[in-house]
Amino acid sequence: MAVKTRRYSARDVTVLVAGLGVAIVVNVGLVWGPTLASVGLSATDWTGIGPIGWIGGRNYHDLATTYPPFWSAVRNNVLWLGFLGLVATPFGLFCAVLLDRRLRMSRLYQSALYMPVVLSLAVVGFIAQLVLSSDYGVLNAVTGLHVDWLGDRAVNIWVVMVAAGWRHVGYVMIIYLAGLKAVDPALKEAAAIDGANERQAFFRVVFPTLRPVNVIVFVITVIEALRAFDIVYAINKGRNGLELLSVLVTENIVGEASRIGFGSAIAVILLVISLGFIVTYLAQLFREEER
């Protein structure tokens, strides 16, 4: 029996080409175009006005040797990534596991944990100021302490990471909760019949089935950590211990300095770090699946 192939009409082809064309143009124009432009401009001394001068890798050399905020920003971004990945994400998973047990008032707990997600990090930054400010903060007023939570370089990065983690926990919780709801209950029942306790059943049966969810959560965590900007900018414009690479990019490109080439070099470094984490993780994941 011959297999009939469907022939697309001229209208179908036009709609398909138009749909794909718009998506490709938007993707290239808003993602790949600026990315490639940043890579090219990072090797120039362009200030946004006048001719573009090629200087090779001088911007990268100056970043590493004569620009003190750079290494502070790198340290803070690494700390941010570590905190979200090792503290906030596991806690979000823990909350999802608890809520998956259908506790009493679980809907209320779920809503309370997810509520910070609907707030932007800029709003979280303003809330942090209201609670932690040394002048009018609620925490110092209630406890009688005299700690400059947001101004002391020794503690402010940790305080801000906790505030950002508060929002991240709810995001991770709702993703893992959706993944746990999709796990076949028969797997848990089979593990229980084999004599596995709840902890063994989770780590040896349930958690391995969440691999696709783990990929999503890992990518989101890396992106959230490395693109963090608004919360520190809302607090003190990303200075005095709250330097981040994204803030340095903004200060150099759209700030008073207007060093487009120098800021582009920082953006390229941020891009490389992001891709490094994500590509390494995905490559290891695919390698394990091929075994």
LINHUUR-V727572 format. One record per residue. N is the residue number from 0. RES is the residue in one small letter. SS is DSSP state (H for helix, E for strand, C for the rest). PSI is psi in radians with two decimals (999 if undefined). D_CENTER is the distance of its C-alpha to the mean C-alpha in Angstrom with 2 decimals. Layout:
n	res	ss	psi	d_center
N	RES	SS	PSI	D_CENTER
N	RES	SS	PSI	D_CENTER
//
This chain:
n	res	ss	psi	d_center
0	m	C	2.18	53.37
1	a	C	2.46	51.69
2	v	C	2.19	48.09
3	k	C	2.28	47.67
4	t	C	2.41	44.88
5	r	C	2.33	43.49
6	r	C	2.21	44.09
7	y	C	2.43	41.72
8	s	C	2.94	43.47
9	a	H	-0.60	43.03
10	r	H	-0.73	41.14
11	d	H	-0.77	38.67
12	v	H	-0.70	38.10
13	t	H	-0.78	37.66
14	v	H	-0.74	35.06
15	l	H	-0.80	33.17
16	v	H	-0.72	33.29
17	a	H	-0.76	32.35
18	g	H	-0.85	29.33
19	l	H	-0.66	28.05
20	g	H	-0.78	29.10
21	v	H	-0.77	27.18
22	a	H	-0.73	23.94
23	i	H	-0.75	24.54
24	v	H	-0.77	25.50
25	v	H	-0.75	22.46
26	n	H	-0.83	20.13
27	v	H	-0.73	22.12
28	g	H	-0.61	22.61
29	l	H	-0.28	19.11
30	v	H	-1.18	17.03
31	w	H	-0.60	19.35
32	g	H	-0.98	21.86
33	p	H	-0.58	19.79
34	t	H	-0.88	18.13
35	l	H	-0.62	21.63
36	a	H	-0.70	22.99
37	s	H	-0.71	20.60
38	v	H	-0.77	21.69
39	g	H	-0.77	25.26
40	l	H	-0.38	25.17
41	s	C	-0.29	23.66
42	a	C	0.37	27.13
43	t	E	2.99	28.98
44	d	C	0.47	29.97
45	w	C	2.40	29.70
46	t	C	0.10	29.45
47	g	C	-0.26	29.29
48	i	C	2.41	33.07
49	g	C	-3.02	35.78
50	p	C	2.74	35.89
51	i	C	2.13	33.10
52	g	C	2.29	34.08
53	w	E	2.17	32.91
54	i	C	0.13	32.17
55	g	C	-2.26	30.47
56	g	C	0.34	28.17
57	r	H	-0.66	29.35
58	n	H	-0.72	26.13
59	y	H	-0.67	24.33
60	h	H	-0.75	27.32
61	d	H	-0.63	27.32
62	l	H	-0.77	23.66
63	a	H	-0.36	24.45
64	t	H	-0.59	27.85
65	t	H	0.29	28.44
66	y	C	1.52	25.22
67	p	H	-0.66	24.60
68	p	H	-0.35	21.32
69	f	H	-0.91	19.64
70	w	H	-0.55	19.90
71	s	H	-0.70	19.01
72	a	H	-0.72	15.72
73	v	H	-0.79	15.10
74	r	H	-0.79	16.06
75	n	H	-0.67	13.85
76	n	H	-0.68	10.66
77	v	H	-0.75	12.00
78	l	H	-0.73	12.88
79	w	H	-0.81	9.55
80	l	H	-0.75	8.15
81	g	H	-0.71	11.51
82	f	H	-0.81	11.62
83	l	H	-0.68	8.65
84	g	H	-0.61	9.89
85	l	H	-0.27	13.53
86	v	H	-1.06	14.12
87	a	H	-0.75	11.93
88	t	H	-0.86	11.32
89	p	H	-0.62	15.06
90	f	H	-0.64	16.17
91	g	H	-0.69	14.59
92	l	H	-0.74	16.44
93	f	H	-0.77	19.49
94	c	H	-0.68	19.57
95	a	H	-0.70	19.38
96	v	H	-0.73	22.26
97	l	H	-0.77	24.28
98	l	H	-0.44	23.95
99	d	H	-0.28	24.87
100	r	C	0.05	28.21
101	r	C	0.95	29.26
102	l	C	2.82	29.94
103	r	C	2.41	31.98
104	m	C	0.52	30.13
105	s	H	-0.55	26.98
106	r	H	-0.68	26.27
107	l	H	-0.78	26.37
108	y	H	-0.73	24.02
109	q	H	-0.74	21.57
110	s	H	-0.71	21.79
111	a	H	-0.68	21.48
112	l	H	-0.55	18.28
113	y	H	-0.33	16.72
114	m	H	-0.75	18.08
115	p	H	-0.39	15.34
116	v	H	-0.55	12.91
117	v	H	-0.18	15.37
118	l	C	2.45	15.10
119	s	C	2.77	13.05
120	l	H	-0.44	11.58
121	a	H	-0.73	14.69
122	v	H	-0.69	16.89
123	v	H	-0.64	15.42
124	g	H	-0.72	16.32
125	f	H	-0.67	19.78
126	i	H	-0.71	20.25
127	a	H	-0.67	19.49
128	q	H	-0.74	22.15
129	l	H	-0.59	24.60
130	v	H	-0.63	24.29
131	l	H	-0.02	23.98
132	s	C	2.47	25.88
133	s	C	-0.34	28.81
134	d	C	-0.82	31.12
135	y	C	0.29	30.57
136	g	C	2.50	27.93
137	v	H	-0.68	28.81
138	l	H	-0.85	28.01
139	n	H	-0.63	30.49
140	a	H	-0.65	33.02
141	v	H	-0.72	33.07
142	t	H	-0.27	33.04
143	g	C	0.16	35.16
144	l	C	2.83	32.85
145	h	C	1.04	32.66
146	v	C	2.30	29.26
147	d	C	1.43	27.26
148	w	C	-0.63	23.86
149	l	C	-0.17	22.04
150	g	C	-0.35	24.52
151	d	C	2.06	25.14
152	r	C	-0.39	23.13
153	a	C	-0.39	23.66
154	v	C	-0.34	21.88
155	n	H	-0.61	19.76
156	i	H	-0.62	16.55
157	w	H	-0.68	16.91
158	v	H	-0.76	17.77
159	v	H	-0.63	14.81
160	m	H	-0.65	12.42
161	v	H	-0.74	14.53
162	a	H	-0.75	14.20
163	a	H	-0.67	10.39
164	g	H	-0.57	10.83
165	w	H	-0.72	13.52
166	r	H	-0.68	11.40
167	h	H	-0.61	8.86
168	v	H	-0.80	12.13
169	g	H	-0.66	13.54
170	y	H	-0.85	10.85
171	v	H	-0.70	11.17
172	m	H	-0.80	14.86
173	i	H	-0.57	15.66
174	i	H	-0.82	14.26
175	y	H	-0.61	16.19
176	l	H	-0.72	19.10
177	a	H	-0.69	19.49
178	g	H	-0.70	19.57
179	l	H	-0.61	22.09
180	k	H	-0.43	24.25
181	a	C	-0.12	24.62
182	v	C	2.35	25.94
183	d	C	2.11	29.69
184	p	H	-0.42	31.59
185	a	H	-0.52	34.24
186	l	H	-0.75	32.04
187	k	H	-0.69	31.92
188	e	H	-0.70	35.64
189	a	H	-0.68	36.51
190	a	H	-0.69	34.70
191	a	H	-0.68	36.59
192	i	H	-0.61	39.84
193	d	C	-0.03	39.24
194	g	C	0.20	39.08
195	a	C	2.41	35.37
196	n	C	3.14	34.19
197	e	H	-0.71	31.04
198	r	H	-0.80	28.94
199	q	H	-0.70	30.32
200	a	H	-0.66	29.96
201	f	H	-0.92	26.25
202	f	H	-0.46	25.30
203	r	H	-0.32	27.89
204	v	H	-0.95	28.00
205	v	H	-0.89	25.23
206	f	H	-0.72	22.13
207	p	H	-0.50	23.11
208	t	H	-0.19	23.35
209	l	C	0.28	19.70
210	r	H	-0.81	18.70
211	p	H	-0.65	17.40
212	v	H	-0.66	15.27
213	n	H	-0.66	14.04
214	v	H	-0.82	12.97
215	i	H	-0.81	10.98
216	v	H	-0.69	9.34
217	f	H	-0.82	8.79
218	v	H	-0.76	7.28
219	i	H	-0.73	4.87
220	t	H	-0.78	4.31
221	v	H	-0.79	4.55
222	i	H	-0.79	2.83
223	e	H	-0.67	1.25
224	a	H	-0.68	4.20
225	l	H	-0.32	5.84
226	r	C	0.07	6.00
227	a	C	2.24	7.03
228	f	C	-0.94	10.55
229	d	H	-0.61	12.42
230	i	H	-0.75	12.91
231	v	H	-0.56	14.48
232	y	H	-0.59	16.29
233	a	H	-0.49	17.74
234	i	H	-0.98	19.01
235	n	H	0.51	20.65
236	k	C	0.46	19.25
237	g	C	0.70	17.23
238	r	C	3.09	20.47
239	n	C	0.93	22.51
240	g	C	-0.13	20.10
241	l	C	0.48	16.83
242	e	C	2.39	16.48
243	l	C	2.70	13.17
244	l	H	-0.66	13.25
245	s	H	-0.61	12.01
246	v	H	-0.71	14.85
247	l	H	-0.66	17.27
248	v	H	-0.82	16.72
249	t	H	-0.77	17.58
250	e	H	-0.66	20.45
251	n	H	-0.49	22.04
252	i	H	-0.81	21.81
253	v	C	0.04	22.54
254	g	C	-2.94	23.90
255	e	C	-0.52	27.54
256	a	C	-0.68	27.41
257	s	C	0.89	26.62
258	r	C	1.51	26.04
259	i	H	-0.80	24.48
260	g	H	-0.78	25.01
261	f	H	-0.78	23.70
262	g	H	-0.62	20.49
263	s	H	-0.61	20.07
264	a	H	-0.71	20.45
265	i	H	-0.71	17.50
266	a	H	-0.67	15.41
267	v	H	-0.72	16.80
268	i	H	-0.73	15.95
269	l	H	-0.69	12.26
270	l	H	-0.78	12.60
271	v	H	-0.74	14.63
272	i	H	-0.77	12.40
273	s	H	-0.87	9.51
274	l	H	-0.60	12.37
275	g	H	-0.86	14.07
276	f	H	-0.84	11.78
277	i	H	-0.79	11.34
278	v	H	-0.73	15.02
279	t	H	-0.78	16.40
280	y	H	-0.80	15.00
281	l	H	-0.66	16.20
282	a	H	-0.74	19.45
283	q	H	-0.67	20.19
284	l	H	-0.81	19.59
285	f	H	-0.59	21.93
286	r	H	-0.68	24.38
287	e	H	-0.61	24.69
288	e	H	-0.48	25.33
289	e	H	-0.32	28.10
290	r	C	999	29.96
//
